[in-house]
Amino acid sequence: MYQQTYPVTNGKVSLTITHLKYGTSVGYDGISYTTLHHLHESAPEILPLLFEACLVHMVHPPEWKVANCVIIPKPGKSSYAHPKSYQPISLQSCFGKLLESIVARRLTSAVLRYGATHPFQMGAQPGNYAVDALLRTITPIATAISKKKTATNGALCPAVLTHDIEGAFNQVHPSTLQEVMQQRCLPMYLTDWTSAFNTDRKIAIWF
């Protein structure tokens, strides 16, 4: 593992800002993506220096770790007496989400460099998309079906086994994730920043 990081450039911040979803609701601090966009246009040195300092010191400011959880009724329900008739939406700081996008790109690059994920990992890796996952599922099934039609005996019966881990992301323990990242020899600054990002978070419930 190594500690040294590299600068967050103006170009990287500009590229990330262009891919933001404008018009979305703001987080606890009330600052929107549009505000960040104007800030970066008028003073392009501020956000790169701010985000680089977060990564160098491996911190995620506590102000960015407070989320507004808005409870929205699901449409078309006959009764709203049950909690499942409502959809909670977590609105986080746009500052934090912008930095999170930058770190996500660095994590993708790091896991590929150090072989920290399986080569068949779908998502978060360039070249492995939903279409690839679909083809890896359909191709062997189609092959088995074609053999079933032509075989004289011992016909194959294709099947697909799937499983879904409910609330998987919500159940990730920060210290366990940090330990796994260390075992995968990911850069220390990314490992420690991820730990800071995942700990001491707060939420405000809005109805």
Secondary structure as a PSIPRED ss2 file (coil, helix, strand):
# PSIPRED VFORMAT (PSIPRED V4.0)

   1 M C   1.000  0.000  0.000
   2 Y C   1.000  0.000  0.000
   3 Q C   1.000  0.000  0.000
   4 Q C   1.000  0.000  0.000
   5 T C   1.000  0.000  0.000
   6 Y C   1.000  0.000  0.000
   7 P C   1.000  0.000  0.000
   8 V C   1.000  0.000  0.000
   9 T C   1.000  0.000  0.000
  10 N H   0.000  1.000  0.000
  11 G H   0.000  1.000  0.000
  12 K H   0.000  1.000  0.000
  13 V H   0.000  1.000  0.000
  14 S H   0.000  1.000  0.000
  15 L H   0.000  1.000  0.000
  16 T H   0.000  1.000  0.000
  17 I H   0.000  1.000  0.000
  18 T H   0.000  1.000  0.000
  19 H C   1.000  0.000  0.000
  20 L C   1.000  0.000  0.000
  21 K C   1.000  0.000  0.000
  22 Y C   1.000  0.000  0.000
  23 G C   1.000  0.000  0.000
  24 T C   1.000  0.000  0.000
  25 S C   1.000  0.000  0.000
  26 V C   1.000  0.000  0.000
  27 G C   1.000  0.000  0.000
  28 Y C   1.000  0.000  0.000
  29 D C   1.000  0.000  0.000
  30 G C   1.000  0.000  0.000
  31 I C   1.000  0.000  0.000
  32 S C   1.000  0.000  0.000
  33 Y H   0.000  1.000  0.000
  34 T H   0.000  1.000  0.000
  35 T H   0.000  1.000  0.000
  36 L H   0.000  1.000  0.000
  37 H H   0.000  1.000  0.000
  38 H H   0.000  1.000  0.000
  39 L H   0.000  1.000  0.000
  40 H H   0.000  1.000  0.000
  41 E H   0.000  1.000  0.000
  42 S H   0.000  1.000  0.000
  43 A C   1.000  0.000  0.000
  44 P C   1.000  0.000  0.000
  45 E C   1.000  0.000  0.000
  46 I H   0.000  1.000  0.000
  47 L H   0.000  1.000  0.000
  48 P H   0.000  1.000  0.000
  49 L H   0.000  1.000  0.000
  50 L H   0.000  1.000  0.000
  51 F H   0.000  1.000  0.000
  52 E H   0.000  1.000  0.000
  53 A H   0.000  1.000  0.000
  54 C H   0.000  1.000  0.000
  55 L H   0.000  1.000  0.000
  56 V H   0.000  1.000  0.000
  57 H C   1.000  0.000  0.000
  58 M C   1.000  0.000  0.000
  59 V C   1.000  0.000  0.000
  60 H C   1.000  0.000  0.000
  61 P C   1.000  0.000  0.000
  62 P H   0.000  1.000  0.000
  63 E H   0.000  1.000  0.000
  64 W H   0.000  1.000  0.000
  65 K H   0.000  1.000  0.000
  66 V E   0.000  0.000  1.000
  67 A E   0.000  0.000  1.000
  68 N E   0.000  0.000  1.000
  69 C E   0.000  0.000  1.000
  70 V E   0.000  0.000  1.000
  71 I E   0.000  0.000  1.000
  72 I E   0.000  0.000  1.000
  73 P E   0.000  0.000  1.000
  74 K C   1.000  0.000  0.000
  75 P C   1.000  0.000  0.000
  76 G C   1.000  0.000  0.000
  77 K C   1.000  0.000  0.000
  78 S C   1.000  0.000  0.000
  79 S C   1.000  0.000  0.000
  80 Y C   1.000  0.000  0.000
  81 A C   1.000  0.000  0.000
  82 H C   1.000  0.000  0.000
  83 P H   0.000  1.000  0.000
  84 K H   0.000  1.000  0.000
  85 S H   0.000  1.000  0.000
  86 Y E   0.000  0.000  1.000
  87 Q E   0.000  0.000  1.000
  88 P E   0.000  0.000  1.000
  89 I E   0.000  0.000  1.000
  90 S E   0.000  0.000  1.000
  91 L E   0.000  0.000  1.000
  92 Q C   1.000  0.000  0.000
  93 S C   1.000  0.000  0.000
  94 C H   0.000  1.000  0.000
  95 F H   0.000  1.000  0.000
  96 G H   0.000  1.000  0.000
  97 K H   0.000  1.000  0.000
  98 L H   0.000  1.000  0.000
  99 L H   0.000  1.000  0.000
 100 E H   0.000  1.000  0.000
 101 S H   0.000  1.000  0.000
 102 I H   0.000  1.000  0.000
 103 V H   0.000  1.000  0.000
 104 A H   0.000  1.000  0.000
 105 R H   0.000  1.000  0.000
 106 R H   0.000  1.000  0.000
 107 L H   0.000  1.000  0.000
 108 T H   0.000  1.000  0.000
 109 S H   0.000  1.000  0.000
 110 A H   0.000  1.000  0.000
 111 V H   0.000  1.000  0.000
 112 L H   0.000  1.000  0.000
 113 R H   0.000  1.000  0.000
 114 Y C   1.000  0.000  0.000
 115 G C   1.000  0.000  0.000
 116 A C   1.000  0.000  0.000
 117 T C   1.000  0.000  0.000
 118 H C   1.000  0.000  0.000
 119 P C   1.000  0.000  0.000
 120 F C   1.000  0.000  0.000
 121 Q C   1.000  0.000  0.000
 122 M C   1.000  0.000  0.000
 123 G C   1.000  0.000  0.000
 124 A C   1.000  0.000  0.000
 125 Q E   0.000  0.000  1.000
 126 P C   1.000  0.000  0.000
 127 G C   1.000  0.000  0.000
 128 N E   0.000  0.000  1.000
 129 Y C   1.000  0.000  0.000
 130 A H   0.000  1.000  0.000
 131 V H   0.000  1.000  0.000
 132 D H   0.000  1.000  0.000
 133 A H   0.000  1.000  0.000
 134 L H   0.000  1.000  0.000
 135 L H   0.000  1.000  0.000
 136 R H   0.000  1.000  0.000
 137 T H   0.000  1.000  0.000
 138 I H   0.000  1.000  0.000
 139 T H   0.000  1.000  0.000
 140 P H   0.000  1.000  0.000
 141 I H   0.000  1.000  0.000
 142 A H   0.000  1.000  0.000
 143 T H   0.000  1.000  0.000
 144 A H   0.000  1.000  0.000
 145 I H   0.000  1.000  0.000
 146 S H   0.000  1.000  0.000
 147 K H   0.000  1.000  0.000
 148 K H   0.000  1.000  0.000
 149 K H   0.000  1.000  0.000
 150 T H   0.000  1.000  0.000
 151 A C   1.000  0.000  0.000
 152 T C   1.000  0.000  0.000
 153 N C   1.000  0.000  0.000
 154 G C   1.000  0.000  0.000
 155 A C   1.000  0.000  0.000
 156 L C   1.000  0.000  0.000
 157 C C   1.000  0.000  0.000
 158 P C   1.000  0.000  0.000
 159 A C   1.000  0.000  0.000
 160 V C   1.000  0.000  0.000
 161 L C   1.000  0.000  0.000
 162 T C   1.000  0.000  0.000
 163 H C   1.000  0.000  0.000
 164 D C   1.000  0.000  0.000
 165 I C   1.000  0.000  0.000
 166 E C   1.000  0.000  0.000
 167 G C   1.000  0.000  0.000
 168 A C   1.000  0.000  0.000
 169 F H   0.000  1.000  0.000
 170 N H   0.000  1.000  0.000
 171 Q H   0.000  1.000  0.000
 172 V C   1.000  0.000  0.000
 173 H C   1.000  0.000  0.000
 174 P H   0.000  1.000  0.000
 175 S H   0.000  1.000  0.000
 176 T H   0.000  1.000  0.000
 177 L H   0.000  1.000  0.000
 178 Q H   0.000  1.000  0.000
 179 E H   0.000  1.000  0.000
 180 V H   0.000  1.000  0.000
 181 M H   0.000  1.000  0.000
 182 Q H   0.000  1.000  0.000
 183 Q H   0.000  1.000  0.000
 184 R C   1.000  0.000  0.000
 185 C C   1.000  0.000  0.000
 186 L C   1.000  0.000  0.000
 187 P C   1.000  0.000  0.000
 188 M H   0.000  1.000  0.000
 189 Y H   0.000  1.000  0.000
 190 L H   0.000  1.000  0.000
 191 T H   0.000  1.000  0.000
 192 D H   0.000  1.000  0.000
 193 W H   0.000  1.000  0.000
 194 T H   0.000  1.000  0.000
 195 S H   0.000  1.000  0.000
 196 A H   0.000  1.000  0.000
 197 F H   0.000  1.000  0.000
 198 N H   0.000  1.000  0.000
 199 T C   1.000  0.000  0.000
 200 D C   1.000  0.000  0.000
 201 R C   1.000  0.000  0.000
 202 K E   0.000  0.000  1.000
 203 I E   0.000  0.000  1.000
 204 A E   0.000  0.000  1.000
 205 I E   0.000  0.000  1.000
 206 W E   0.000  0.000  1.000
 207 F C   1.000  0.000  0.000
